[in-house]
Amino acid sequence: MNRFTHIFVSLSRIHHSLGFGIQSPTDYLFSRMVINQNLPYYAYEWLGKNDSWVRRKLGLLYFRLANWRQPTVVIDRVGVGEYLKVGCKRASVVTDGQMVELAVLDISDDVTALMDRCDDNSVVCVENIWKQKDVWQQLCNDSRVTLSYNLYYCGILLFNSKRAKQHYKINF
């Protein structure tokens, strides 16, 4: 994905910046403090310096997610284990697991099979949702998913049975 496409996507999502339209305080804080955090973290200077700008941007998001969730096991199927391990030092990075605390995978993977192992504290990140919008929509409409964040480059699915179903589109 080139810079021109990135600029076009950012401009088309300008009215979804900085948490505009998010009414829930917890969802707003998640959007501002995890997804679109602008303050520097301790590993930003050296983490992913040789990666492409999209891979680094997504990697730093996964770093912040791991730092926020502090999982013991992280499922990584896209090769961002370095970011996840720095975000949570005690986490072991695997390609599959019995229980899902934090998972990062591609839209072409079998996400629905992984969602069977999710509980109320699970977080699933799906990359390349812009390539298969219909599959992303099916994932968002799944009865187990209560919160979804569409960041164009990736999507974040949260499972909390006590919450009302909510879908957000965010300028990332």
Protein Blocks (a to p, Z undefined) as FASTA:
>chain_A
ZZklmmmmmmmmmmmgghioiablklmmmmmmmmmocbdcfklmmgoklpcfklmmmmmm
mmmmmmmnopabdcdfeopmmmmmmmpmkbccdfbdfbdfbdcddfkbcfklmmmmpcfk
bccddehklmmmmlmmmmmmpmklmbdcdehjaccddddfkbccddddddZZ
